[in-house]
Amino acid sequence: MGEVGLQYRVLPEGLEVDLEKLRSDIEKALPEGAKLRASEQRPLAFGLKALHVLIVMDDKKGGAEQVEAAITGVIGVQSAEIVEMGLL
C-alpha cells in the first residue's frame, strides 16, 4: 500500500485567528498515521489568509474524510477542502 499526499485549504473563522497556533492544533488533531508535512499561509481577501497544509498518510479508503473531519473539528477552523490529492 502506498502513501497519498492531501493538500487542504483551511479557512479560519476570522482575522483574529493565529494561523501558527491553528497549524499546531491541526497537527495535534490528525488521526493516527497522518502527518503534517508542510504548511503555507496564502492571502485570500481583505486581509484574510488561508492556511494550506500538506498531509501525508497511507492510501486507505476513507482516509481523506477522516483527515477533513479532524481539521474541521479544530477550534478556529471555519472550513477545510481538498485542493489537490495524489499518490506519492
PyMOL Python script that loads the backbone (N, CA, C, O; Angstrom):
from pymol import cmd

cmd.read_pdbstr("""\
ATOM      1  N   MET A   1       0.851  -1.166   0.000  1.00  0.00           N
ATOM      2  CA  MET A   1       0.000   0.000   0.000  1.00  0.00           C
ATOM      3  C   MET A   1       0.902   1.236   0.000  1.00  0.00           C
ATOM      4  O   MET A   1       1.864   1.303   0.766  1.00  0.00           O
ATOM      5  N   GLY A   2       0.595   2.209  -0.853  1.00  0.00           N
ATOM      6  CA  GLY A   2       1.394   3.418  -0.961  1.00  0.00           C
ATOM      7  C   GLY A   2       0.915   4.514  -0.035  1.00  0.00           C
ATOM      8  O   GLY A   2       0.047   4.321   0.816  1.00  0.00           O
ATOM      9  N   GLU A   3       1.515   5.667  -0.234  1.00  0.00           N
ATOM     10  CA  GLU A   3       1.115   6.838   0.539  1.00  0.00           C
ATOM     11  C   GLU A   3       0.432   7.833  -0.383  1.00  0.00           C
ATOM     12  O   GLU A   3       0.664   7.851  -1.592  1.00  0.00           O
ATOM     13  N   VAL A   4      -0.407   8.652   0.209  1.00  0.00           N
ATOM     14  CA  VAL A   4      -1.116   9.679  -0.540  1.00  0.00           C
ATOM     15  C   VAL A   4      -0.819  11.034   0.104  1.00  0.00           C
ATOM     16  O   VAL A   4      -0.736  11.160   1.326  1.00  0.00           O
ATOM     17  N   GLY A   5      -0.663  12.039  -0.756  1.00  0.00           N
ATOM     18  CA  GLY A   5      -0.487  13.409  -0.292  1.00  0.00           C
ATOM     19  C   GLY A   5      -1.788  14.168  -0.485  1.00  0.00           C
ATOM     20  O   GLY A   5      -2.358  14.158  -1.576  1.00  0.00           O
ATOM     21  N   LEU A   6      -2.254  14.815   0.549  1.00  0.00           N
ATOM     22  CA  LEU A   6      -3.507  15.572   0.513  1.00  0.00           C
ATOM     23  C   LEU A   6      -3.206  17.023   0.854  1.00  0.00           C
ATOM     24  O   LEU A   6      -2.688  17.317   1.931  1.00  0.00           O
ATOM     25  N   GLN A   7      -3.529  17.929  -0.064  1.00  0.00           N
ATOM     26  CA  GLN A   7      -3.358  19.347   0.235  1.00  0.00           C
ATOM     27  C   GLN A   7      -4.727  19.945   0.514  1.00  0.00           C
ATOM     28  O   GLN A   7      -5.640  19.863  -0.309  1.00  0.00           O
ATOM     29  N   TYR A   8      -4.852  20.549   1.691  1.00  0.00           N
ATOM     30  CA  TYR A   8      -6.104  21.170   2.117  1.00  0.00           C
ATOM     31  C   TYR A   8      -5.940  22.682   2.177  1.00  0.00           C
ATOM     32  O   TYR A   8      -4.877  23.189   2.534  1.00  0.00           O
ATOM     33  N   ARG A   9      -7.006  23.396   1.823  1.00  0.00           N
ATOM     34  CA  ARG A   9      -7.090  24.835   2.075  1.00  0.00           C
ATOM     35  C   ARG A   9      -7.985  24.985   3.299  1.00  0.00           C
ATOM     36  O   ARG A   9      -9.159  24.617   3.272  1.00  0.00           O
ATOM     37  N   VAL A  10      -7.424  25.522   4.354  1.00  0.00           N
ATOM     38  CA  VAL A  10      -8.135  25.686   5.616  1.00  0.00           C
ATOM     39  C   VAL A  10      -8.455  27.167   5.791  1.00  0.00           C
ATOM     40  O   VAL A  10      -7.559  28.012   5.790  1.00  0.00           O
ATOM     41  N   LEU A  11      -9.736  27.470   5.941  1.00  0.00           N
ATOM     42  CA  LEU A  11     -10.163  28.849   6.154  1.00  0.00           C
ATOM     43  C   LEU A  11     -10.422  29.077   7.639  1.00  0.00           C
ATOM     44  O   LEU A  11     -11.194  28.344   8.258  1.00  0.00           O
ATOM     45  N   PRO A  12      -9.776  30.093   8.212  1.00  0.00           N
ATOM     46  CA  PRO A  12     -10.007  30.396   9.624  1.00  0.00           C
ATOM     47  C   PRO A  12     -11.347  31.094   9.816  1.00  0.00           C
ATOM     48  O   PRO A  12     -11.944  31.592   8.862  1.00  0.00           O
ATOM     49  N   GLU A  13     -11.809  31.124  11.056  1.00  0.00           N
ATOM     50  CA  GLU A  13     -13.094  31.766  11.364  1.00  0.00           C
ATOM     51  C   GLU A  13     -13.038  33.280  11.240  1.00  0.00           C
ATOM     52  O   GLU A  13     -14.079  33.923  11.109  1.00  0.00           O
ATOM     53  N   GLY A  14     -11.844  33.863  11.279  1.00  0.00           N
ATOM     54  CA  GLY A  14     -11.736  35.315  11.165  1.00  0.00           C
ATOM     55  C   GLY A  14     -10.297  35.779  11.171  1.00  0.00           C
ATOM     56  O   GLY A  14      -9.369  34.975  11.262  1.00  0.00           O
ATOM     57  N   LEU A  15     -10.123  37.087  11.073  1.00  0.00           N
ATOM     58  CA  LEU A  15      -8.790  37.688  11.040  1.00  0.00           C
ATOM     59  C   LEU A  15      -8.023  37.502  12.344  1.00  0.00           C
ATOM     60  O   LEU A  15      -6.792  37.481  12.344  1.00  0.00           O
ATOM     61  N   GLU A  16      -8.743  37.369  13.449  1.00  0.00           N
ATOM     62  CA  GLU A  16      -8.097  37.287  14.761  1.00  0.00           C
ATOM     63  C   GLU A  16      -7.488  35.918  15.051  1.00  0.00           C
ATOM     64  O   GLU A  16      -6.781  35.768  16.048  1.00  0.00           O
ATOM     65  N   VAL A  17      -7.739  34.922  14.215  1.00  0.00           N
ATOM     66  CA  VAL A  17      -7.222  33.572  14.439  1.00  0.00           C
ATOM     67  C   VAL A  17      -5.726  33.545  14.118  1.00  0.00           C
ATOM     68  O   VAL A  17      -5.310  33.949  13.032  1.00  0.00           O
ATOM     69  N   ASP A  18      -4.922  33.066  15.070  1.00  0.00           N
ATOM     70  CA  ASP A  18      -3.475  32.924  14.895  1.00  0.00           C
ATOM     71  C   ASP A  18      -3.214  31.674  14.048  1.00  0.00           C
ATOM     72  O   ASP A  18      -3.453  30.554  14.499  1.00  0.00           O
ATOM     73  N   LEU A  19      -2.725  31.868  12.824  1.00  0.00           N
ATOM     74  CA  LEU A  19      -2.556  30.743  11.901  1.00  0.00           C
ATOM     75  C   LEU A  19      -1.447  29.785  12.332  1.00  0.00           C
ATOM     76  O   LEU A  19      -1.509  28.598  12.009  1.00  0.00           O
ATOM     77  N   GLU A  20      -0.442  30.264  13.048  1.00  0.00           N
ATOM     78  CA  GLU A  20       0.608  29.364  13.542  1.00  0.00           C
ATOM     79  C   GLU A  20       0.043  28.433  14.620  1.00  0.00           C
ATOM     80  O   GLU A  20       0.356  27.242  14.647  1.00  0.00           O
ATOM     81  N   LYS A  21      -0.783  28.981  15.498  1.00  0.00           N
ATOM     82  CA  LYS A  21      -1.424  28.146  16.520  1.00  0.00           C
ATOM     83  C   LYS A  21      -2.409  27.184  15.863  1.00  0.00           C
ATOM     84  O   LYS A  21      -2.522  26.028  16.270  1.00  0.00           O
ATOM     85  N   LEU A  22      -3.113  27.662  14.855  1.00  0.00           N
ATOM     86  CA  LEU A  22      -4.063  26.819  14.136  1.00  0.00           C
ATOM     87  C   LEU A  22      -3.341  25.635  13.496  1.00  0.00           C
ATOM     88  O   LEU A  22      -3.822  24.503  13.547  1.00  0.00           O
ATOM     89  N   ARG A  23      -2.180  25.905  12.893  1.00  0.00           N
ATOM     90  CA  ARG A  23      -1.374  24.839  12.282  1.00  0.00           C
ATOM     91  C   ARG A  23      -0.991  23.800  13.333  1.00  0.00           C
ATOM     92  O   ARG A  23      -1.103  22.598  13.096  1.00  0.00           O
ATOM     93  N   SER A  24      -0.544  24.267  14.483  1.00  0.00           N
ATOM     94  CA  SER A  24      -0.151  23.373  15.564  1.00  0.00           C
ATOM     95  C   SER A  24      -1.338  22.542  16.058  1.00  0.00           C
ATOM     96  O   SER A  24      -1.203  21.343  16.298  1.00  0.00           O
ATOM     97  N   ASP A  25      -2.488  23.178  16.206  1.00  0.00           N
ATOM     98  CA  ASP A  25      -3.691  22.469  16.660  1.00  0.00           C
ATOM     99  C   ASP A  25      -4.142  21.428  15.639  1.00  0.00           C
ATOM    100  O   ASP A  25      -4.588  20.343  16.014  1.00  0.00           O
ATOM    101  N   ILE A  26      -4.028  21.751  14.355  1.00  0.00           N
ATOM    102  CA  ILE A  26      -4.383  20.796  13.298  1.00  0.00           C
ATOM    103  C   ILE A  26      -3.460  19.590  13.361  1.00  0.00           C
ATOM    104  O   ILE A  26      -3.912  18.450  13.256  1.00  0.00           O
ATOM    105  N   GLU A  27      -2.171  19.840  13.532  1.00  0.00           N
ATOM    106  CA  GLU A  27      -1.193  18.747  13.596  1.00  0.00           C
ATOM    107  C   GLU A  27      -1.511  17.791  14.745  1.00  0.00           C
ATOM    108  O   GLU A  27      -1.390  16.575  14.598  1.00  0.00           O
ATOM    109  N   LYS A  28      -1.917  18.346  15.888  1.00  0.00           N
ATOM    110  CA  LYS A  28      -2.257  17.523  17.056  1.00  0.00           C
ATOM    111  C   LYS A  28      -3.555  16.741  16.853  1.00  0.00           C
ATOM    112  O   LYS A  28      -3.724  15.670  17.435  1.00  0.00           O
ATOM    113  N   ALA A  29      -4.472  17.262  16.034  1.00  0.00           N
ATOM    114  CA  ALA A  29      -5.793  16.651  15.863  1.00  0.00           C
ATOM    115  C   ALA A  29      -5.829  15.558  14.800  1.00  0.00           C
ATOM    116  O   ALA A  29      -6.815  14.827  14.704  1.00  0.00           O
ATOM    117  N   LEU A  30      -4.775  15.434  14.003  1.00  0.00           N
ATOM    118  CA  LEU A  30      -4.801  14.470  12.896  1.00  0.00           C
ATOM    119  C   LEU A  30      -4.937  13.039  13.403  1.00  0.00           C
ATOM    120  O   LEU A  30      -4.421  12.700  14.467  1.00  0.00           O
ATOM    121  N   PRO A  31      -5.639  12.196  12.633  1.00  0.00           N
ATOM    122  CA  PRO A  31      -5.772  10.791  13.028  1.00  0.00           C
ATOM    123  C   PRO A  31      -4.428  10.068  12.961  1.00  0.00           C
ATOM    124  O   PRO A  31      -3.492  10.530  12.309  1.00  0.00           O
ATOM    125  N   GLU A  32      -4.352   8.945  13.635  1.00  0.00           N
ATOM    126  CA  GLU A  32      -3.125   8.150  13.657  1.00  0.00           C
ATOM    127  C   GLU A  32      -2.699   7.792  12.233  1.00  0.00           C
ATOM    128  O   GLU A  32      -3.519   7.393  11.406  1.00  0.00           O
ATOM    129  N   GLY A  33      -1.414   7.940  11.966  1.00  0.00           N
ATOM    130  CA  GLY A  33      -0.882   7.605  10.646  1.00  0.00           C
ATOM    131  C   GLY A  33      -0.831   8.773   9.682  1.00  0.00           C
ATOM    132  O   GLY A  33      -0.218   8.665   8.620  1.00  0.00           O
ATOM    133  N   ALA A  34      -1.459   9.886  10.027  1.00  0.00           N
ATOM    134  CA  ALA A  34      -1.443  11.081   9.175  1.00  0.00           C
ATOM    135  C   ALA A  34      -0.420  12.066   9.732  1.00  0.00           C
ATOM    136  O   ALA A  34      -0.393  12.334  10.934  1.00  0.00           O
ATOM    137  N   LYS A  35       0.417  12.599   8.855  1.00  0.00           N
ATOM    138  CA  LYS A  35       1.470  13.532   9.264  1.00  0.00           C
ATOM    139  C   LYS A  35       1.352  14.829   8.488  1.00  0.00           C
ATOM    140  O   LYS A  35       1.156  14.815   7.273  1.00  0.00           O
ATOM    141  N   LEU A  36       1.469  15.943   9.180  1.00  0.00           N
ATOM    142  CA  LEU A  36       1.501  17.248   8.529  1.00  0.00           C
ATOM    143  C   LEU A  36       2.938  17.479   8.062  1.00  0.00           C
ATOM    144  O   LEU A  36       3.850  17.579   8.883  1.00  0.00           O
ATOM    145  N   ARG A  37       3.140  17.564   6.751  1.00  0.00           N
ATOM    146  CA  ARG A  37       4.496  17.688   6.202  1.00  0.00           C
ATOM    147  C   ARG A  37       4.878  19.113   5.846  1.00  0.00           C
ATOM    148  O   ARG A  37       6.059  19.458   5.883  1.00  0.00           O
ATOM    149  N   ALA A  38       3.909  19.948   5.501  1.00  0.00           N
ATOM    150  CA  ALA A  38       4.219  21.327   5.111  1.00  0.00           C
ATOM    151  C   ALA A  38       2.982  22.186   5.304  1.00  0.00           C
ATOM    152  O   ALA A  38       1.851  21.700   5.295  1.00  0.00           O
ATOM    153  N   SER A  39       3.228  23.477   5.478  1.00  0.00           N
ATOM    154  CA  SER A  39       2.116  24.422   5.559  1.00  0.00           C
ATOM    155  C   SER A  39       2.566  25.761   4.999  1.00  0.00           C
ATOM    156  O   SER A  39       3.752  26.090   4.992  1.00  0.00           O
ATOM    157  N   GLU A  40       1.591  26.522   4.532  1.00  0.00           N
ATOM    158  CA  GLU A  40       1.876  27.824   3.944  1.00  0.00           C
ATOM    159  C   GLU A  40       0.654  28.714   4.134  1.00  0.00           C
ATOM    160  O   GLU A  40      -0.484  28.268   3.987  1.00  0.00           O
ATOM    161  N   GLN A  41       0.904  29.973   4.462  1.00  0.00           N
ATOM    162  CA  GLN A  41      -0.175  30.953   4.565  1.00  0.00           C
ATOM    163  C   GLN A  41      -0.277  31.673   3.227  1.00  0.00           C
ATOM    164  O   GLN A  41       0.721  32.163   2.699  1.00  0.00           O
ATOM    165  N   ARG A  42      -1.491  31.733   2.681  1.00  0.00           N
ATOM    166  CA  ARG A  42      -1.710  32.406   1.402  1.00  0.00           C
ATOM    167  C   ARG A  42      -2.817  33.441   1.553  1.00  0.00           C
ATOM    168  O   ARG A  42      -3.847  33.171   2.170  1.00  0.00           O
ATOM    169  N   PRO A  43      -2.599  34.652   0.976  1.00  0.00           N
ATOM    170  CA  PRO A  43      -3.634  35.684   1.038  1.00  0.00           C
ATOM    171  C   PRO A  43      -4.906  35.227   0.340  1.00  0.00           C
ATOM    172  O   PRO A  43      -4.862  34.566  -0.698  1.00  0.00           O
ATOM    173  N   LEU A  44      -6.043  35.593   0.931  1.00  0.00           N
ATOM    174  CA  LEU A  44      -7.329  35.202   0.362  1.00  0.00           C
ATOM    175  C   LEU A  44      -8.104  36.436  -0.093  1.00  0.00           C
ATOM    176  O   LEU A  44      -8.338  36.616  -1.288  1.00  0.00           O
ATOM    177  N   ALA A  45      -8.502  37.284   0.851  1.00  0.00           N
ATOM    178  CA  ALA A  45      -9.236  38.509   0.515  1.00  0.00           C
ATOM    179  C   ALA A  45      -9.330  39.410   1.737  1.00  0.00           C
ATOM    180  O   ALA A  45      -9.481  38.931   2.860  1.00  0.00           O
ATOM    181  N   PHE A  46      -9.239  40.711   1.513  1.00  0.00           N
ATOM    182  CA  PHE A  46      -9.449  41.710   2.562  1.00  0.00           C
ATOM    183  C   PHE A  46      -8.634  41.435   3.823  1.00  0.00           C
ATOM    184  O   PHE A  46      -9.138  41.598   4.935  1.00  0.00           O
ATOM    185  N   GLY A  47      -7.395  41.025   3.660  1.00  0.00           N
ATOM    186  CA  GLY A  47      -6.520  40.759   4.796  1.00  0.00           C
ATOM    187  C   GLY A  47      -6.634  39.360   5.371  1.00  0.00           C
ATOM    188  O   GLY A  47      -5.819  38.971   6.207  1.00  0.00           O
ATOM    189  N   LEU A  48      -7.621  38.603   4.944  1.00  0.00           N
ATOM    190  CA  LEU A  48      -7.800  37.229   5.417  1.00  0.00           C
ATOM    191  C   LEU A  48      -6.820  36.316   4.697  1.00  0.00           C
ATOM    192  O   LEU A  48      -6.618  36.437   3.489  1.00  0.00           O
ATOM    193  N   LYS A  49      -6.215  35.404   5.444  1.00  0.00           N
ATOM    194  CA  LYS A  49      -5.285  34.440   4.859  1.00  0.00           C
ATOM    195  C   LYS A  49      -5.832  33.034   5.052  1.00  0.00           C
ATOM    196  O   LYS A  49      -6.464  32.725   6.063  1.00  0.00           O
ATOM    197  N   ALA A  50      -5.574  32.192   4.061  1.00  0.00           N
ATOM    198  CA  ALA A  50      -5.918  30.775   4.156  1.00  0.00           C
ATOM    199  C   ALA A  50      -4.652  30.013   4.528  1.00  0.00           C
ATOM    200  O   ALA A  50      -3.548  30.415   4.160  1.00  0.00           O
ATOM    201  N   LEU A  51      -4.813  28.937   5.242  1.00  0.00           N
ATOM    202  CA  LEU A  51      -3.701  28.074   5.602  1.00  0.00           C
ATOM    203  C   LEU A  51      -3.761  26.843   4.704  1.00  0.00           C
ATOM    204  O   LEU A  51      -4.732  26.087   4.748  1.00  0.00           O
ATOM    205  N   HIS A  52      -2.725  26.640   3.890  1.00  0.00           N
ATOM    206  CA  HIS A  52      -2.639  25.451   3.049  1.00  0.00           C
ATOM    207  C   HIS A  52      -1.735  24.455   3.766  1.00  0.00           C
ATOM    208  O   HIS A  52      -0.607  24.785   4.132  1.00  0.00           O
ATOM    209  N   VAL A  53      -2.230  23.244   3.965  1.00  0.00           N
ATOM    210  CA  VAL A  53      -1.456  22.216   4.660  1.00  0.00           C
ATOM    211  C   VAL A  53      -1.350  20.973   3.785  1.00  0.00           C
ATOM    212  O   VAL A  53      -2.297  20.595   3.095  1.00  0.00           O
ATOM    213  N   LEU A  54      -0.175  20.345   3.829  1.00  0.00           N
ATOM    214  CA  LEU A  54       0.056  19.091   3.119  1.00  0.00           C
ATOM    215  C   LEU A  54       0.094  17.975   4.145  1.00  0.00           C
ATOM    216  O   LEU A  54       0.927  17.977   5.052  1.00  0.00           O
ATOM    217  N   ILE A  55      -0.808  17.029   3.996  1.00  0.00           N
ATOM    218  CA  ILE A  55      -0.912  15.881   4.891  1.00  0.00           C
ATOM    219  C   ILE A  55      -0.512  14.636   4.106  1.00  0.00           C
ATOM    220  O   ILE A  55      -0.980  14.428   2.986  1.00  0.00           O
ATOM    221  N   VAL A  56       0.352  13.812   4.691  1.00  0.00           N
ATOM    222  CA  VAL A  56       0.757  12.552   4.073  1.00  0.00           C
ATOM    223  C   VAL A  56       0.268  11.421   4.964  1.00  0.00           C
ATOM    224  O   VAL A  56       0.437  11.445   6.183  1.00  0.00           O
ATOM    225  N   MET A  57      -0.351  10.420   4.317  1.00  0.00           N
ATOM    226  CA  MET A  57      -0.867   9.272   5.062  1.00  0.00           C
ATOM    227  C   MET A  57      -0.913   8.051   4.156  1.00  0.00           C
ATOM    228  O   MET A  57      -0.747   8.166   2.942  1.00  0.00           O
ATOM    229  N   ASP A  58      -1.139   6.887   4.744  1.00  0.00           N
ATOM    230  CA  ASP A  58      -1.305   5.670   3.954  1.00  0.00           C
ATOM    231  C   ASP A  58      -2.546   5.795   3.091  1.00  0.00           C
ATOM    232  O   ASP A  58      -3.547   6.381   3.503  1.00  0.00           O
ATOM    233  N   ASP A  59      -2.470   5.238   1.892  1.00  0.00           N
ATOM    234  CA  ASP A  59      -3.601   5.258   0.965  1.00  0.00           C
ATOM    235  C   ASP A  59      -4.614   4.211   1.414  1.00  0.00           C
ATOM    236  O   ASP A  59      -4.439   3.016   1.174  1.00  0.00           O
ATOM    237  N   LYS A  60      -5.675   4.676   2.067  1.00  0.00           N
ATOM    238  CA  LYS A  60      -6.714   3.758   2.538  1.00  0.00           C
ATOM    239  C   LYS A  60      -8.073   4.397   2.326  1.00  0.00           C
ATOM    240  O   LYS A  60      -8.205   5.620   2.297  1.00  0.00           O
ATOM    241  N   LYS A  61      -9.064   3.564   2.181  1.00  0.00           N
ATOM    242  CA  LYS A  61     -10.422   4.046   1.953  1.00  0.00           C
ATOM    243  C   LYS A  61     -10.904   4.859   3.154  1.00  0.00           C
ATOM    244  O   LYS A  61     -10.785   4.430   4.302  1.00  0.00           O
ATOM    245  N   GLY A  62     -11.449   6.037   2.865  1.00  0.00           N
ATOM    246  CA  GLY A  62     -11.998   6.884   3.914  1.00  0.00           C
ATOM    247  C   GLY A  62     -10.982   7.747   4.634  1.00  0.00           C
ATOM    248  O   GLY A  62     -11.348   8.508   5.530  1.00  0.00           O
ATOM    249  N   GLY A  63      -9.719   7.647   4.265  1.00  0.00           N
ATOM    250  CA  GLY A  63      -8.674   8.405   4.953  1.00  0.00           C
ATOM    251  C   GLY A  63      -8.828   9.904   4.809  1.00  0.00           C
ATOM    252  O   GLY A  63      -8.669  10.643   5.781  1.00  0.00           O
ATOM    253  N   ALA A  64      -9.136  10.364   3.600  1.00  0.00           N
ATOM    254  CA  ALA A  64      -9.279  11.805   3.355  1.00  0.00           C
ATOM    255  C   ALA A  64     -10.438  12.381   4.163  1.00  0.00           C
ATOM    256  O   ALA A  64     -10.349  13.498   4.672  1.00  0.00           O
ATOM    257  N   GLU A  65     -11.513  11.629   4.279  1.00  0.00           N
ATOM    258  CA  GLU A  65     -12.667  12.095   5.044  1.00  0.00           C
ATOM    259  C   GLU A  65     -12.340  12.189   6.537  1.00  0.00           C
ATOM    260  O   GLU A  65     -12.794  13.108   7.218  1.00  0.00           O
ATOM    261  N   GLN A  66     -11.551  11.234   7.042  1.00  0.00           N
ATOM    262  CA  GLN A  66     -11.148  11.267   8.450  1.00  0.00           C
ATOM    263  C   GLN A  66     -10.287  12.493   8.737  1.00  0.00           C
ATOM    264  O   GLN A  66     -10.458  13.159   9.759  1.00  0.00           O
ATOM    265  N   VAL A  67      -9.360  12.784   7.822  1.00  0.00           N
ATOM    266  CA  VAL A  67      -8.488  13.946   7.995  1.00  0.00           C
ATOM    267  C   VAL A  67      -9.308  15.227   7.942  1.00  0.00           C
ATOM    268  O   VAL A  67      -9.127  16.116   8.774  1.00  0.00           O
ATOM    269  N   GLU A  68     -10.210  15.328   6.970  1.00  0.00           N
ATOM    270  CA  GLU A  68     -11.040  16.527   6.842  1.00  0.00           C
ATOM    271  C   GLU A  68     -11.897  16.737   8.092  1.00  0.00           C
ATOM    272  O   GLU A  68     -12.042  17.866   8.562  1.00  0.00           O
ATOM    273  N   ALA A  69     -12.456  15.668   8.623  1.00  0.00           N
ATOM    274  CA  ALA A  69     -13.265  15.773   9.842  1.00  0.00           C
ATOM    275  C   ALA A  69     -12.413  16.237  11.023  1.00  0.00           C
ATOM    276  O   ALA A  69     -12.868  17.034  11.844  1.00  0.00           O
ATOM    277  N   ALA A  70     -11.180  15.739  11.110  1.00  0.00           N
ATOM    278  CA  ALA A  70     -10.285  16.147  12.195  1.00  0.00           C
ATOM    279  C   ALA A  70      -9.938  17.628  12.083  1.00  0.00           C
ATOM    280  O   ALA A  70      -9.916  18.340  13.087  1.00  0.00           O
ATOM    281  N   ILE A  71      -9.665  18.094  10.860  1.00  0.00           N
ATOM    282  CA  ILE A  71      -9.302  19.502  10.653  1.00  0.00           C
ATOM    283  C   ILE A  71     -10.480  20.413  10.976  1.00  0.00           C
ATOM    284  O   ILE A  71     -10.318  21.413  11.675  1.00  0.00           O
ATOM    285  N   THR A  72     -11.666  20.074  10.472  1.00  0.00           N
ATOM    286  CA  THR A  72     -12.825  20.948  10.698  1.00  0.00           C
ATOM    287  C   THR A  72     -13.278  20.938  12.158  1.00  0.00           C
ATOM    288  O   THR A  72     -14.016  21.828  12.581  1.00  0.00           O
ATOM    289  N   GLY A  73     -12.848  19.952  12.923  1.00  0.00           N
ATOM    290  CA  GLY A  73     -13.177  19.893  14.336  1.00  0.00           C
ATOM    291  C   GLY A  73     -12.298  20.777  15.213  1.00  0.00           C
ATOM    292  O   GLY A  73     -12.573  20.937  16.403  1.00  0.00           O
ATOM    293  N   VAL A  74     -11.252  21.348  14.642  1.00  0.00           N
ATOM    294  CA  VAL A  74     -10.337  22.207  15.397  1.00  0.00           C
ATOM    295  C   VAL A  74     -10.985  23.577  15.619  1.00  0.00           C
ATOM    296  O   VAL A  74     -11.562  24.152  14.697  1.00  0.00           O
ATOM    297  N   ILE A  75     -10.887  24.084  16.826  1.00  0.00           N
ATOM    298  CA  ILE A  75     -11.427  25.414  17.139  1.00  0.00           C
ATOM    299  C   ILE A  75     -10.677  26.461  16.328  1.00  0.00           C
ATOM    300  O   ILE A  75      -9.446  26.475  16.300  1.00  0.00           O
ATOM    301  N   GLY A  76     -11.428  27.337  15.669  1.00  0.00           N
ATOM    302  CA  GLY A  76     -10.839  28.385  14.845  1.00  0.00           C
ATOM    303  C   GLY A  76     -10.909  28.094  13.361  1.00  0.00           C
ATOM    304  O   GLY A  76     -10.620  28.966  12.542  1.00  0.00           O
ATOM    305  N   VAL A  77     -11.295  26.858  13.000  1.00  0.00           N
ATOM    306  CA  VAL A  77     -11.415  26.479  11.588  1.00  0.00           C
ATOM    307  C   VAL A  77     -12.860  26.679  11.146  1.00  0.00           C
ATOM    308  O   VAL A  77     -13.786  26.130  11.744  1.00  0.00           O
ATOM    309  N   GLN A  78     -13.040  27.467  10.095  1.00  0.00           N
ATOM    310  CA  GLN A  78     -14.375  27.644   9.518  1.00  0.00           C
ATOM    311  C   GLN A  78     -14.677  26.512   8.551  1.00  0.00           C
ATOM    312  O   GLN A  78     -15.760  25.926   8.585  1.00  0.00           O
ATOM    313  N   SER A  79     -13.700  26.202   7.673  1.00  0.00           N
ATOM    314  CA  SER A  79     -13.902  25.123   6.706  1.00  0.00           C
ATOM    315  C   SER A  79     -12.559  24.606   6.213  1.00  0.00           C
ATOM    316  O   SER A  79     -11.528  25.262   6.361  1.00  0.00           O
ATOM    317  N   ALA A  80     -12.594  23.416   5.624  1.00  0.00           N
ATOM    318  CA  ALA A  80     -11.405  22.811   5.024  1.00  0.00           C
ATOM    319  C   ALA A  80     -11.848  22.062   3.779  1.00  0.00           C
ATOM    320  O   ALA A  80     -12.872  21.379   3.778  1.00  0.00           O
ATOM    321  N   GLU A  81     -11.058  22.201   2.717  1.00  0.00           N
ATOM    322  CA  GLU A  81     -11.377  21.474   1.493  1.00  0.00           C
ATOM    323  C   GLU A  81     -10.095  20.983   0.836  1.00  0.00           C
ATOM    324  O   GLU A  81      -9.052  21.632   0.911  1.00  0.00           O
ATOM    325  N   ILE A  82     -10.192  19.829   0.195  1.00  0.00           N
ATOM    326  CA  ILE A  82      -9.051  19.290  -0.542  1.00  0.00           C
ATOM    327  C   ILE A  82      -8.890  20.083  -1.829  1.00  0.00           C
ATOM    328  O   ILE A  82      -9.841  20.246  -2.593  1.00  0.00           O
ATOM    329  N   VAL A  83      -7.673  20.576  -2.064  1.00  0.00           N
ATOM    330  CA  VAL A  83      -7.403  21.284  -3.312  1.00  0.00           C
ATOM    331  C   VAL A  83      -6.524  20.460  -4.242  1.00  0.00           C
ATOM    332  O   VAL A  83      -6.466  20.720  -5.444  1.00  0.00           O
ATOM    333  N   GLU A  84      -5.838  19.459  -3.680  1.00  0.00           N
ATOM    334  CA  GLU A  84      -5.001  18.586  -4.501  1.00  0.00           C
ATOM    335  C   GLU A  84      -4.790  17.273  -3.766  1.00  0.00           C
ATOM    336  O   GLU A  84      -4.686  17.239  -2.540  1.00  0.00           O
ATOM    337  N   MET A  85      -4.727  16.189  -4.538  1.00  0.00           N
ATOM    338  CA  MET A  85      -4.533  14.865  -3.968  1.00  0.00           C
ATOM    339  C   MET A  85      -3.730  14.039  -4.964  1.00  0.00           C
ATOM    340  O   MET A  85      -3.957  14.124  -6.171  1.00  0.00           O
ATOM    341  N   GLY A  86      -2.792  13.241  -4.461  1.00  0.00           N
ATOM    342  CA  GLY A  86      -2.025  12.396  -5.362  1.00  0.00           C
ATOM    343  C   GLY A  86      -1.249  11.331  -4.614  1.00  0.00           C
ATOM    344  O   GLY A  86      -0.945  11.472  -3.430  1.00  0.00           O
ATOM    345  N   LEU A  87      -0.936  10.264  -5.330  1.00  0.00           N
ATOM    346  CA  LEU A  87      -0.132   9.192  -4.755  1.00  0.00           C
ATOM    347  C   LEU A  87       1.327   9.611  -4.734  1.00  0.00           C
ATOM    348  O   LEU A  87       1.795  10.310  -5.634  1.00  0.00           O
ATOM    349  N   LEU A  88       2.042   9.184  -3.709  1.00  0.00           N
ATOM    350  CA  LEU A  88       3.472   9.500  -3.587  1.00  0.00           C
ATOM    351  C   LEU A  88       4.293   8.279  -3.906  1.00  0.00           C
ATOM    352  O   LEU A  88       5.522   8.333  -3.862  1.00  0.00           O
TER     353      LEU A  88
END
""", "prot")
cmd.dss("prot")
cmd.show_as("cartoon", "prot")
cmd.util.cbc("prot")
cmd.orient("prot")
